[in-house]
Every structure is written in C-alpha cells, then in structure tokens.
Amino acid sequence: MTHRHFPARRARQAAAWLAAASALALAGCGHKAPEAEAARPVIALPAPAAEGTQALRFPGEIHARYEMPLAFRVPGQLISREARLGDIVKKGQELARLDDADADKNEASARAALEAAEHRLTYATQQRDRDEAQAKDNLISQMQLEQTRDAYASALSAHSQAKQQYELARNQRRYNTLVADRDGAITSEHAEVGQVLAAGQAVFGFAWSGERDVYVDVPEDRVATVKPGQAASVSLLSVGGQPLAAHVREVAPAADPQTRTYRVKLGLDAPDPHVRLGMTADVAFAGEAGPGKAVRLPATALFHQGEKPAVWVVRAADSTLELRPVTVLRYGERDVFVGTGLEAGERVVMQGVHAVSAGEKVAPMAPPHAEDSPL
C-alpha cells in the first residue's frame, strides 16, 4: 500500500513546484523598470539678437578739460575766504587771504636794506670817480685806484642783492592773497578760516572755463576696443535733444587699483551752453558690435558666478542646464545687452535663475501668458 501512494505523492509535489514557479514568473512580469528622471519645467526662450548696431555704452560724467587745486605759495594763517563752493570767478578776482603781518615786516626790512645798499653804492660811485680823476694826474697810486674800484664792485653787487631781496619780500607779501589766474568755477573747498596752511596746501578745487570733457570708466575686458581719436556720442540725461559729438582724447595707461577700470577722457567737439560740470552722461562709442553680435536679455535672466555675470543656457543635446559666463555691453532699465559668451538663438532661462542648478534636466516652456513674456 505504501508503494501504491508514491505516484500520487510525486504528482502533488510536482504540482506545488509548478504553482511556485508560476507565482515567481508572474511576480517577475509585474515588476516595473525604474522611471527616468522627470524634467523640471522652466521658462526658457531663444535669446534674440539685438536690433540694429549696438554701440558700446557706458555712463559718464562732465568735467572741465583742466582741473587743479588752488593754493598759496607761502605758509600762513588763513584769515578770510571770499569764494564759496560753486562760485563762478573771473581772472584776477581775490579768493582768499593769509595774515600778512610777518610779510609786512619782511618787506620793511628788505626795503631798509635796499636803501642802505643804495647809499653805499652812491658813495662808492663817487669815490671811484674821484680816484680815477686823481689817478690821471698821478695823485694816487695804482693800488689805491684798484682798491676803490673793488669797493665799488662790492657795493654794486650788494645793491643788486638787496634789490632782489626786496622784490622777493614784495612777492611774498603779494602771495598772501590768493587770486584766480583765469576764469573758472570753484568745485571744492579744502580749508577753513583760522587754519594754518603750509605752502602749496590746497584751499580750493578749481575748474577752468571753456572746454569740457566726459570721464568714463571702462572695464578691463572692454578697454581694448577703445582707441584715442575714436568717435563717440554723448547724451545728457538731464538735457534732451540731439546727442553731442565727441572723440576719445585719452585712455589711462593703468587701471584704477580699487575699481580695476580704466579712465577714458573724451573731448566734446563743440561747446554747448547746456553742458554743466557734474552732469551725468550716456556715452556710446562708435564702431562696436553689429547685428547678431549683441544679444538682448531681460534683466531677470542675469545670474552672477562670483563677481562675473552669467546666464543659464539649456543645452540642445540633452536639455540640461549650463552656467555660461558672459560680458555685458550695456545695462538698460529692464534688459541687458550681452556681447560675448552667448549666441543669438541659444535657449536661456529667463526667470527663476536662482532656483535651478548646473546639470539639471529641464523642460523649456514659454510664459503662460503672452503679456508675461520677458522679451
């Protein structure tokens, strides 16, 4: 009987194994492959080329062609100041005075020394004339005549020296009054009444009347495009009308140690009565980027990699993000003009630049409403 149940037991075991294998097969078929990383939607659009020729533009400031400090040539105490900040002064106008008590005494002493020298010269001249007349009649020796002539020469030299000292004392007294040597304007004040000044210490900042310049600070990555003699147009932000013609007069040979920019001075080709010192100007240099070289982006697309400007570019190959350094030609009120680092047509993240990261897979999309388009 035991042998009779063996085939039935084996059949049951085979059925169990088959059921288990089927369950495992069904479980394997039900397991799904891992899903691909979902792309993050971002507002990204192709960067458009700037319309028309885009000139290199920078803010500038109006200055006088010649600016310098005004100072006394002699030391002393400042007792009066006749000019104030912003005053328009004329050539020969008195601006400030030093205490001239010591100068008066020096002048009086020099005058007395000159009068004494004149008296000695008069006596020496008379003595020389007498001795020369007596020498002709052999009434005095040749040695005595030579001594008389030597005394005359000494008196003449002493008189010349005393005269020069007197003139110097007069000049020193005159230098106690600070006078404008030409027409101009007071641009700054550096000394107060009662202050003791050293010779050459600045009292006023002074700007000459006449020619005007525009000062522009150009970053080091753009200074190579600016050359002396290059044409430019200057628009005054506070005065409407046509831009003023100008040309590059000077490019600084070294960068400012603090800002790392190069000072460029432009001369206005023609005087204009509306141009005043300190006005803010918009300077456009001729001969810069043409169509297709400049790209216009909204200000919201600009990111900063450290201190350098950059933008997020969507790679066409795999739709991942790349942080691309760029150079900015000009900053507008709502947009920026990019010169290098980006080509027209490349897709750029226009909004939310601080919420994305490098290498992130994205799905570019346009703004939901046409009026929300940043371009």
JOQUI-V574598 format. One record per residue. RES is the residue in one small letter. D_CENTER is the distance of its C-alpha to the mean C-alpha in whole Angstrom. Layout:
# JOQUI-V574598
res->(RES RES)
d_center->(D_CENTER D_CENTER)
This chain:
# JOQUI-V574598
res->(m t h r h f p a r r a r q a a a w l a a a s a l a l a g c g h k a p e a e a a r p v i a l p a p a a e g t q a l r f p g e i h a r y e m p l a f r v p g q l i s r e a r l g d i v k k g q e l a r l d d a d a d k n e a s a r a a l e a a e h r l t y a t q q r d r d e a q a k d n l i s q m q l e q t r d a y a s a l s a h s q a k q q y e l a r n q r r y n t l v a d r d g a i t s e h a e v g q v l a a g q a v f g f a w s g e r d v y v d v p e d r v a t v k p g q a a s v s l l s v g g q p l a a h v r e v a p a a d p q t r t y r v k l g l d a p d p h v r l g m t a d v a f a g e a g p g k a v r l p a t a l f h q g e k p a v w v v r a a d s t l e l r p v t v l r y g e r d v f v g t g l e a g e r v v m q g v h a v s a g e k v a p m a p p h a e d s p l)
d_center->(113 110 110 110 107 104 104 103 100 99 98 96 94 93 92 90 88 88 86 84 83 82 80 78 78 77 74 73 72 71 68 65 62 59 56 53 50 49 46 44 43 39 38 36 36 35 31 32 30 27 29 29 26 23 20 16 14 11 10 9 10 12 12 15 16 17 16 17 19 23 26 29 31 33 34 35 35 33 36 35 32 32 29 27 23 23 26 26 28 30 31 33 33 33 30 32 35 36 39 41 44 44 43 46 48 46 47 51 51 50 52 55 55 54 57 59 58 59 63 63 62 65 67 66 66 70 71 70 72 75 75 74 77 80 79 80 83 83 83 80 80 77 75 75 73 71 70 70 67 65 65 64 61 60 60 58 55 56 55 52 51 51 50 47 47 47 45 42 43 43 39 39 40 38 35 36 35 31 31 28 29 27 27 23 22 22 18 19 22 22 26 29 33 35 32 33 30 30 30 26 25 23 24 22 19 20 18 21 22 22 20 17 13 11 7 6 4 7 9 12 15 14 12 16 17 15 17 17 19 18 19 17 18 17 18 18 18 21 23 25 26 25 22 21 21 18 17 15 15 13 11 10 13 11 9 7 11 10 8 9 6 6 5 8 10 13 16 18 21 23 23 24 25 23 20 19 16 14 15 13 14 14 14 16 16 20 22 21 23 26 29 30 27 25 26 26 26 27 24 27 27 24 25 23 24 22 18 19 20 24 27 31 33 36 38 41 43 44 42 40 36 33 30 28 24 22 19 18 17 16 17 20 22 24 24 21 21 22 21 23 25 28 30 31 35 34 35 32 33 32 32 33 31 31 35 35 35 35 39 40 42 42 43 41 42 41 40 43 43 41 39 38 36 32 32)
